[in-house]
């Protein structure tokens, strides 16, 4: 059974279709792995019955000679930001403890309709606010990776989709959903040696996804390789009339369009991404990535994104501002936690519930967001950050005049030890330095594993594309993947 959990989405799908193994065998193998890896704390809720029922349905359909659904036989993990009917959804926060949605998010509903089964709900930074999966109210997620140079400290799997990245890297599921507001799919993918893509803003519905920053949040897939991400994304994307920001466009056949041949493509190298004190191994990987894309037939050009240095400050004004508005709905009245001290009035209940239910990072961002939206500071902060966002988007538009895609590092370092940066919010925020600009512009971007650092930990390369050019991003990712030949994997120490 163990070898089945080494298979990815495409291999499982094809193996079930041709009868190499049954869907139930696959589901049972992954359910067993999930049960044996509790020390990683990747899953908040396990749903083996869901996974097994979907597997049995796939096997029954095959036995009856029916055409199998696109994801028949594929069990996946679901980030706990997605509402799932009859299964708790907490967004990693105590304030939603006990909340069981009576409805299904659009993205998860599409995946179940495509035949996928759910192994469980995955741990995450509280309300997707974090870069290390240390802000979850239900404990840290532990990366399955360890340094090979003598250090044995527990490492971050990245965040906020750290439960998703850890579960895939540990072979607890072949793929999982993630969400990306400022890098929360790409950075954890880079830290754990997997692939992950943030599609164009609006490609995947936000309906039924617990909101952090509504103008930035975007669902996307995380998996072991580029092909698996393409398969997952095809079954997650699509227009949703329930989401006003959903794009009314047909879903392309991204898997069928995959090609690692980049002849005629121009790849831009933004000079502003060469940040101060960049580790030599990150720069070396970047240079190697350039060589790989040249080998795939691409032309390399240098481009300028002059407002890049303002992206992080603008993001950490806009995102908290939107969060402070979105999180106002958690008041202890309708659902989730209610803290009602004896003799307390309505305002006392609000205050007690939020004090008990929100963690320190969430409170910090609510306070920042409320401050920058206040009457005396709105123009000085939020208005200025919004203008910067427009300038950053304009930088990308100008870059597309001379190139088709951009290549950058995904993160400024490999995974760090849990606790290393939790006392310094600014140091933690710097993890998003390479991923935030494309989020502010709403562009598709993907991380693929490119190599390892001196300690044997994964490092990722990021491809950024024009709006709606997920195919170009996936193809460039495939070209990198084919040449990197990344085979390193976490050892099963847990």
LUMDO-135787 format. One record per residue (C-alpha): residue in one letter; residue number from 1; x negated, y, z negated. Coordinates in nm, 2 decimals, always signed. Example, Ala and Ser with C-alpha at 12.3 -4.5 7.8 and 13.67 -1.06 7.14 Angstrom:
r,k,u,v,w
A,1,-1.23,-0.45,-0.78
S,2,-1.37,-0.11,-0.71
//
This chain:
r,k,u,v,w
X,1,+0.00,+0.00,+0.00
X,2,-0.29,+0.24,-0.07
X,3,-0.38,+0.27,+0.29
X,4,-0.03,+0.40,+0.37
X,5,-0.09,+0.70,+0.15
X,6,-0.40,+0.79,+0.36
X,7,-0.17,+0.85,+0.66
X,8,-0.05,+1.19,+0.76
X,9,+0.29,+1.30,+0.89
X,10,+0.24,+1.20,+1.26
X,11,+0.09,+0.86,+1.17
X,12,+0.38,+0.78,+0.93
X,13,+0.64,+0.90,+1.18
X,14,+0.49,+0.69,+1.46
X,15,+0.42,+0.39,+1.25
X,16,+0.78,+0.38,+1.13
X,17,+0.91,+0.42,+1.49
X,18,+0.70,+0.13,+1.63
X,19,+0.76,-0.10,+1.33
X,20,+0.40,-0.11,+1.20
X,21,+0.55,-0.07,+0.85
X,22,+0.88,+0.02,+0.70
X,23,+0.98,+0.36,+0.58
X,24,+1.05,+0.21,+0.24
X,25,+0.69,+0.08,+0.21
X,26,+0.57,+0.43,+0.28
X,27,+0.80,+0.59,+0.02
X,28,+0.72,+0.33,-0.24
X,29,+0.34,+0.38,-0.19
X,30,+0.37,+0.76,-0.24
X,31,+0.61,+0.72,-0.53
X,32,+0.35,+0.50,-0.70
X,33,+0.08,+0.75,-0.64
X,34,+0.29,+1.04,-0.79
X,35,+0.36,+0.83,-1.10
X,36,-0.02,+0.76,-1.15
X,37,-0.14,+1.11,-1.11
X,38,+0.05,+1.30,-1.38
X,39,-0.28,+1.45,-1.52
X,40,-0.29,+1.68,-1.22
X,41,+0.05,+1.83,-1.32
X,42,+0.13,+1.88,-0.95
X,43,+0.50,+1.77,-0.98
X,44,+0.75,+1.94,-1.22
X,45,+1.03,+1.70,-1.12
X,46,+1.00,+1.36,-0.96
X,47,+1.28,+1.25,-0.72
X,48,+1.19,+0.89,-0.62
X,49,+1.56,+0.82,-0.55
X,50,+1.57,+1.09,-0.29
X,51,+1.26,+0.97,-0.11
X,52,+1.37,+0.60,-0.12
X,53,+1.72,+0.68,+0.00
X,54,+1.58,+0.87,+0.30
X,55,+1.35,+0.58,+0.37
X,56,+1.63,+0.33,+0.36
X,57,+1.83,+0.54,+0.60
X,58,+1.54,+0.55,+0.84
X,59,+1.49,+0.18,+0.83
X,60,+1.86,+0.12,+0.87
X,61,+1.87,+0.34,+1.18
X,62,+1.57,+0.16,+1.33
X,63,+1.73,-0.18,+1.27
X,64,+2.05,-0.06,+1.44
X,65,+1.85,+0.06,+1.74
X,66,+1.94,+0.42,+1.69
X,67,+1.71,+0.71,+1.79
X,68,+1.51,+0.81,+1.48
X,69,+1.51,+1.16,+1.35
X,70,+1.20,+1.37,+1.39
X,71,+1.07,+1.31,+1.03
X,72,+1.23,+0.97,+0.97
X,73,+1.03,+0.78,+0.71
X,74,+0.82,+1.09,+0.60
X,75,+0.83,+1.17,+0.23
X,76,+0.73,+1.52,+0.14
X,77,+0.68,+1.75,-0.16
X,78,+0.90,+2.06,-0.21
X,79,+0.75,+2.37,-0.37
X,80,+0.97,+2.46,-0.67
X,81,+1.05,+2.80,-0.52
X,82,+1.30,+2.63,-0.28
X,83,+1.65,+2.57,-0.42
X,84,+1.75,+2.20,-0.39
X,85,+2.11,+2.09,-0.45
X,86,+2.14,+1.90,-0.77
X,87,+1.76,+1.91,-0.85
X,88,+1.62,+2.18,-1.09
X,89,+1.45,+2.48,-0.94
X,90,+1.25,+2.69,-1.18
X,91,+1.00,+2.89,-0.97
X,92,+0.75,+2.79,-1.24
X,93,+0.92,+3.02,-1.50
X,94,+1.09,+2.96,-1.83
X,95,+1.36,+3.21,-1.74
X,96,+1.50,+2.96,-1.49
X,97,+1.45,+2.65,-1.71
X,98,+1.77,+2.44,-1.68
X,99,+1.89,+2.60,-1.36
X,100,+2.01,+2.34,-1.11
X,101,+2.12,+2.49,-0.78
X,102,+2.46,+2.39,-0.64
X,103,+2.33,+2.47,-0.29
X,104,+2.04,+2.38,-0.06
X,105,+1.79,+2.63,+0.08
X,106,+1.80,+2.65,+0.46
X,107,+1.44,+2.53,+0.50
X,108,+1.48,+2.22,+0.27
X,109,+1.82,+2.15,+0.43
X,110,+1.65,+2.15,+0.78
X,111,+1.39,+1.91,+0.65
X,112,+1.64,+1.66,+0.51
X,113,+1.85,+1.69,+0.83
X,114,+1.53,+1.59,+1.02
X,115,+1.50,+1.27,+0.81
X,116,+1.24,+1.37,+0.55
X,117,+1.27,+1.25,+0.19
X,118,+1.18,+1.44,-0.12
X,119,+0.92,+1.30,-0.36
X,120,+0.98,+1.59,-0.61
X,121,+0.95,+1.96,-0.69
X,122,+0.59,+2.09,-0.70
X,123,+0.44,+2.31,-0.96
X,124,+0.34,+2.67,-0.88
X,125,+0.24,+3.01,-1.01
X,126,+0.54,+3.17,-1.19
X,127,+0.76,+3.34,-0.92
X,128,+0.47,+3.28,-0.68
X,129,+0.26,+3.54,-0.87
X,130,-0.09,+3.41,-0.89
X,131,-0.39,+3.28,-0.70
X,132,-0.50,+2.99,-0.92
X,133,-0.18,+2.82,-1.04
X,134,-0.26,+2.92,-1.40
X,135,+0.06,+3.14,-1.45
X,136,+0.31,+2.85,-1.44
X,137,+0.52,+2.82,-1.75
X,138,+0.48,+2.45,-1.73
X,139,+0.10,+2.42,-1.74
X,140,-0.19,+2.45,-1.50
X,141,-0.21,+2.24,-1.19
X,142,-0.55,+2.07,-1.18
X,143,-0.73,+2.03,-0.85
X,144,-0.82,+1.68,-0.76
X,145,-1.16,+1.80,-0.65
X,146,-1.47,+1.81,-0.87
X,147,-1.81,+1.97,-0.80
X,148,-2.08,+1.71,-0.70
X,149,-2.37,+1.90,-0.85
X,150,-2.32,+1.81,-1.21
X,151,-2.03,+2.04,-1.30
X,152,-1.72,+1.87,-1.42
X,153,-1.50,+2.16,-1.50
X,154,-1.14,+2.14,-1.40
X,155,-1.09,+2.35,-1.08
X,156,-0.81,+2.56,-0.95
X,157,-0.61,+2.42,-0.65
X,158,-0.54,+2.78,-0.55
X,159,-0.21,+2.96,-0.58
X,160,+0.07,+3.02,-0.57
X,161,+0.13,+2.69,-0.38
X,162,-0.12,+2.50,-0.59
X,163,+0.11,+2.21,-0.67
X,164,+0.15,+2.16,-0.29
X,165,-0.22,+2.18,-0.21
X,166,-0.32,+1.95,-0.50
X,167,-0.06,+1.69,-0.42
X,168,-0.16,+1.67,-0.05
X,169,-0.53,+1.65,-0.13
X,170,-0.47,+1.38,-0.39
X,171,-0.26,+1.17,-0.15
X,172,+0.05,+1.22,-0.35
X,173,+0.24,+1.33,-0.04
X,174,+0.14,+1.37,+0.33
X,175,+0.28,+1.72,+0.35
X,176,+0.46,+1.98,+0.15
X,177,+0.64,+2.31,+0.18
X,178,+0.47,+2.63,+0.06
X,179,+0.54,+3.00,+0.06
X,180,+0.30,+3.28,+0.15
X,181,+0.34,+3.64,+0.03
X,182,-0.02,+3.75,+0.04
X,183,-0.21,+3.42,+0.11
X,184,-0.04,+3.16,-0.11
X,185,-0.04,+2.89,+0.16
X,186,-0.38,+2.97,+0.32
X,187,-0.59,+3.02,+0.01
X,188,-0.49,+2.70,-0.17
X,189,-0.53,+2.51,+0.16
X,190,-0.88,+2.63,+0.18
X,191,-0.96,+2.54,-0.18
X,192,-0.84,+2.18,-0.14
X,193,-0.96,+2.09,+0.21
X,194,-0.62,+2.08,+0.39
X,195,-0.44,+2.28,+0.66
X,196,-0.17,+2.54,+0.61
X,197,+0.01,+2.79,+0.83
X,198,+0.20,+3.11,+0.74
X,199,+0.43,+3.17,+1.05
X,200,+0.54,+3.50,+1.18
X,201,+0.77,+3.68,+0.93
X,202,+1.12,+3.57,+1.00
X,203,+1.04,+3.24,+1.17
X,204,+1.16,+3.04,+0.86
X,205,+1.47,+3.14,+0.67
X,206,+1.42,+3.29,+0.32
X,207,+1.78,+3.19,+0.22
X,208,+1.77,+2.98,-0.09
X,209,+1.40,+3.06,-0.16
X,210,+1.35,+3.24,-0.49
X,211,+1.24,+3.59,-0.40
X,212,+0.91,+3.75,-0.50
X,213,+0.86,+4.03,-0.24
X,214,+1.13,+4.01,+0.02
X,215,+0.94,+4.20,+0.30
X,216,+0.64,+3.97,+0.27
X,217,+0.76,+3.62,+0.16
X,218,+0.75,+3.35,+0.43
X,219,+0.78,+2.98,+0.40
X,220,+0.54,+2.75,+0.59
X,221,+0.40,+2.40,+0.59
X,222,+0.09,+2.25,+0.43
X,223,-0.05,+1.92,+0.55
X,224,-0.37,+1.73,+0.61
X,225,-0.43,+1.85,+0.97
X,226,-0.31,+2.09,+1.23
X,227,-0.08,+1.85,+1.41
X,228,+0.11,+1.77,+1.09
X,229,+0.16,+2.14,+1.03
X,230,+0.30,+2.18,+1.38
X,231,+0.54,+1.89,+1.33
X,232,+0.65,+2.03,+0.99
X,233,+0.69,+2.38,+1.12
X,234,+0.91,+2.27,+1.41
X,235,+1.15,+2.12,+1.16
X,236,+1.14,+2.42,+0.91
X,237,+1.18,+2.71,+1.16
X,238,+1.49,+2.85,+1.33
X,239,+1.75,+3.12,+1.31
X,240,+1.96,+3.15,+1.00
X,241,+2.26,+3.39,+1.00
X,242,+2.25,+3.39,+0.62
X,243,+1.91,+3.56,+0.63
X,244,+1.92,+3.92,+0.77
X,245,+1.54,+3.90,+0.84
X,246,+1.56,+3.57,+1.03
X,247,+1.45,+3.59,+1.40
X,248,+1.71,+3.48,+1.65
X,249,+1.47,+3.28,+1.87
X,250,+1.45,+2.92,+1.99
X,251,+1.19,+2.71,+1.81
X,252,+0.90,+2.62,+2.04
X,253,+0.77,+2.27,+2.07
X,254,+0.45,+2.34,+1.89
X,255,+0.33,+1.98,+1.87
X,256,+0.37,+1.91,+2.24
X,257,+0.19,+2.24,+2.32
X,258,-0.12,+2.16,+2.11
X,259,-0.45,+2.19,+2.29
X,260,-0.80,+2.25,+2.17
X,261,-0.91,+2.40,+2.50
X,262,-0.95,+2.77,+2.45
X,263,-1.08,+2.87,+2.80
X,264,-0.96,+3.22,+2.88
X,265,-0.89,+3.31,+2.52
X,266,-1.07,+3.60,+2.35
X,267,-1.14,+3.56,+1.98
X,268,-1.19,+3.88,+1.78
X,269,-1.44,+3.90,+1.49
X,270,-1.33,+4.19,+1.26
X,271,-1.64,+4.37,+1.14
X,272,-1.46,+4.50,+0.83
X,273,-1.42,+4.14,+0.70
X,274,-1.79,+4.13,+0.62
X,275,-1.73,+4.24,+0.27
X,276,-2.00,+4.34,+0.01
X,277,-2.17,+4.05,-0.17
X,278,-2.01,+3.78,+0.06
X,279,-2.17,+3.45,-0.04
X,280,-2.42,+3.33,+0.22
X,281,-2.23,+3.00,+0.26
X,282,-1.91,+3.18,+0.35
X,283,-2.09,+3.38,+0.61
X,284,-2.27,+3.07,+0.74
X,285,-1.94,+2.89,+0.79
X,286,-1.79,+3.19,+0.97
X,287,-2.09,+3.19,+1.21
X,288,-2.04,+2.82,+1.26
X,289,-1.67,+2.88,+1.33
X,290,-1.77,+3.13,+1.60
X,291,-2.00,+2.87,+1.76
X,292,-1.72,+2.61,+1.75
X,293,-1.47,+2.84,+1.92
X,294,-1.74,+2.93,+2.19
X,295,-1.78,+2.56,+2.25
X,296,-1.40,+2.53,+2.29
X,297,-1.43,+2.78,+2.58
X,298,-1.33,+3.10,+2.40
X,299,-1.50,+3.44,+2.45
X,300,-1.61,+3.61,+2.13
X,301,-1.56,+3.99,+2.09
X,302,-1.61,+4.22,+1.79
X,303,-1.31,+4.42,+1.69
X,304,-1.24,+4.68,+1.43
X,305,-0.96,+4.69,+1.17
X,306,-1.05,+5.01,+1.00
X,307,-0.78,+5.02,+0.74
X,308,-0.86,+4.67,+0.60
X,309,-1.02,+4.82,+0.29
X,310,-0.68,+4.96,+0.19
X,311,-0.49,+4.64,+0.23
X,312,-0.53,+4.49,-0.12
X,313,-0.44,+4.82,-0.30
X,314,-0.14,+4.87,-0.07
X,315,-0.03,+4.50,-0.12
X,316,-0.06,+4.53,-0.50
X,317,+0.17,+4.83,-0.49
X,318,+0.43,+4.70,-0.24
X,319,+0.46,+4.35,-0.37
X,320,+0.51,+4.44,-0.74
X,321,+0.75,+4.71,-0.64
X,322,+0.97,+4.46,-0.46
X,323,+0.92,+4.21,-0.74
X,324,+1.05,+4.45,-1.00
X,325,+1.37,+4.49,-0.80
X,326,+1.41,+4.12,-0.72
X,327,+1.35,+4.00,-1.08
X,328,+1.61,+4.24,-1.23
X,329,+1.87,+3.97,-1.16
X,330,+1.72,+3.75,-1.44
X,331,+1.91,+3.88,-1.74
X,332,+2.04,+3.58,-1.93
X,333,+2.40,+3.63,-1.82
X,334,+2.48,+3.40,-1.53
X,335,+2.21,+3.12,-1.52
X,336,+1.88,+3.01,-1.67
X,337,+1.74,+3.11,-2.01
X,338,+1.95,+3.31,-2.25
X,339,+1.79,+3.45,-2.57
X,340,+2.07,+3.60,-2.79
X,341,+1.94,+3.70,-3.13
X,342,+2.20,+3.71,-3.41
X,343,+2.40,+4.02,-3.40
X,344,+2.24,+4.14,-3.08
X,345,+2.41,+4.35,-2.82
X,346,+2.39,+4.32,-2.44
X,347,+2.07,+4.53,-2.41
X,348,+1.91,+4.33,-2.69
X,349,+1.99,+4.01,-2.50
X,350,+1.84,+4.14,-2.18
X,351,+1.52,+4.24,-2.36
X,352,+1.49,+3.92,-2.56
X,353,+1.56,+3.69,-2.26
X,354,+1.31,+3.86,-2.04
X,355,+1.05,+3.88,-2.31
X,356,+1.08,+3.50,-2.37
X,357,+1.13,+3.40,-2.01
X,358,+0.87,+3.59,-1.81
X,359,+0.50,+3.52,-1.84
X,360,+0.23,+3.78,-1.88
X,361,+0.14,+3.81,-1.51
X,362,+0.51,+3.85,-1.41
X,363,+0.56,+4.11,-1.68
X,364,+0.24,+4.29,-1.55
X,365,+0.37,+4.30,-1.20
X,366,+0.72,+4.41,-1.30
X,367,+0.57,+4.70,-1.50
X,368,+0.34,+4.80,-1.21
X,369,+0.63,+4.78,-0.97
X,370,+0.87,+4.98,-1.19
X,371,+0.60,+5.24,-1.24
X,372,+0.52,+5.29,-0.87
X,373,+0.90,+5.32,-0.79
X,374,+0.97,+5.57,-1.07
X,375,+1.09,+5.92,-0.98
X,376,+0.76,+6.09,-1.06
X,377,+0.53,+5.84,-0.88
X,378,+0.73,+5.70,-0.58
X,379,+0.58,+5.94,-0.33
X,380,+0.23,+5.91,-0.47
X,381,+0.22,+5.53,-0.47
X,382,+0.49,+5.34,-0.29
X,383,+0.53,+5.59,+0.00
X,384,+0.16,+5.60,+0.05
X,385,+0.13,+5.22,+0.04
X,386,+0.40,+5.19,+0.30
X,387,+0.22,+5.43,+0.53
X,388,-0.10,+5.23,+0.49
X,389,+0.10,+4.91,+0.57
X,390,+0.20,+5.08,+0.90
X,391,-0.16,+5.17,+0.98
X,392,-0.28,+4.82,+0.91
X,393,-0.01,+4.68,+1.15
X,394,-0.13,+4.94,+1.41
X,395,-0.49,+4.82,+1.36
X,396,-0.38,+4.47,+1.46
X,397,-0.19,+4.60,+1.76
X,398,-0.50,+4.78,+1.88
X,399,-0.71,+4.47,+1.83
X,400,-0.48,+4.27,+2.05
X,401,-0.58,+4.50,+2.34
X,402,-0.92,+4.33,+2.34
X,403,-0.86,+3.98,+2.19
X,404,-0.59,+3.71,+2.16
X,405,-0.67,+3.58,+1.81
X,406,-0.89,+3.66,+1.51
X,407,-1.13,+3.44,+1.32
X,408,-1.22,+3.52,+0.96
X,409,-1.30,+3.33,+0.64
X,410,-0.99,+3.23,+0.44
X,411,-1.12,+3.30,+0.09
X,412,-1.43,+3.47,-0.04
X,413,-1.54,+3.16,-0.23
X,414,-1.48,+2.79,-0.29
X,415,-1.25,+2.69,-0.58
X,416,-1.35,+2.83,-0.91
X,417,-1.30,+2.67,-1.26
X,418,-0.97,+2.72,-1.44
X,419,-1.01,+3.01,-1.68
X,420,-1.30,+3.17,-1.50
X,421,-1.09,+3.47,-1.37
X,422,-0.77,+3.45,-1.57
X,423,-0.88,+3.73,-1.81
X,424,-0.96,+3.97,-1.52
X,425,-0.65,+4.03,-1.30
X,426,-0.86,+4.24,-1.05
X,427,-1.11,+3.96,-1.00
X,428,-0.82,+3.73,-0.94
X,429,-0.65,+3.96,-0.69
X,430,-0.97,+3.97,-0.48
X,431,-0.91,+3.61,-0.38
X,432,-0.65,+3.75,-0.13
X,433,-0.89,+3.99,+0.04
X,434,-0.89,+3.81,+0.37
X,435,-0.53,+3.69,+0.37
X,436,-0.34,+4.00,+0.27
X,437,-0.38,+4.22,+0.58
X,438,-0.20,+3.97,+0.81
X,439,+0.08,+3.93,+0.55
X,440,+0.13,+4.31,+0.55
X,441,+0.16,+4.30,+0.93
X,442,+0.39,+3.99,+0.93
X,443,+0.15,+3.80,+1.16
X,444,+0.11,+3.42,+1.19
X,445,-0.21,+3.29,+1.02
X,446,-0.36,+2.95,+0.94
X,447,-0.64,+2.80,+0.73
X,448,-0.82,+2.49,+0.84
X,449,-1.10,+2.32,+0.65
X,450,-1.44,+2.39,+0.80
X,451,-1.70,+2.25,+0.57
X,452,-1.81,+2.23,+0.21
X,453,-2.03,+2.45,-0.02
X,454,-2.34,+2.34,-0.21
X,455,-2.13,+2.18,-0.47
X,456,-1.93,+1.97,-0.22
X,457,-1.61,+2.18,-0.25
X,458,-1.40,+2.27,+0.06
X,459,-1.43,+2.60,+0.25
X,460,-1.17,+2.72,+0.49
X,461,-1.16,+2.92,+0.82
X,462,-0.87,+3.15,+0.90
X,463,-0.71,+3.21,+1.24
X,464,-0.48,+3.51,+1.28
X,465,-0.25,+3.55,+1.58
X,466,-0.02,+3.80,+1.74
X,467,+0.34,+3.80,+1.62
X,468,+0.53,+3.49,+1.74
X,469,+0.20,+3.33,+1.87
X,470,+0.20,+3.03,+1.64
X,471,+0.10,+2.81,+1.94
X,472,-0.22,+3.01,+1.98
X,473,-0.30,+2.99,+1.61
X,474,-0.23,+2.62,+1.60
X,475,-0.44,+2.56,+1.91
X,476,-0.74,+2.76,+1.78
X,477,-0.70,+2.57,+1.45
X,478,-0.71,+2.24,+1.64
X,479,-1.02,+2.35,+1.82
X,480,-1.19,+2.42,+1.49
X,481,-1.06,+2.10,+1.33
X,482,-1.19,+1.89,+1.62
X,483,-1.54,+2.03,+1.59
X,484,-1.56,+2.06,+1.22
X,485,-1.49,+1.69,+1.18
X,486,-1.39,+1.75,+0.81
X,487,-1.38,+1.41,+0.63
X,488,-1.46,+1.51,+0.27
X,489,-1.19,+1.42,+0.02
X,490,-1.13,+1.44,-0.35
X,491,-1.22,+1.13,-0.54
X,492,-0.95,+0.97,-0.75
X,493,-1.08,+1.05,-1.10
X,494,-0.74,+1.11,-1.24
//
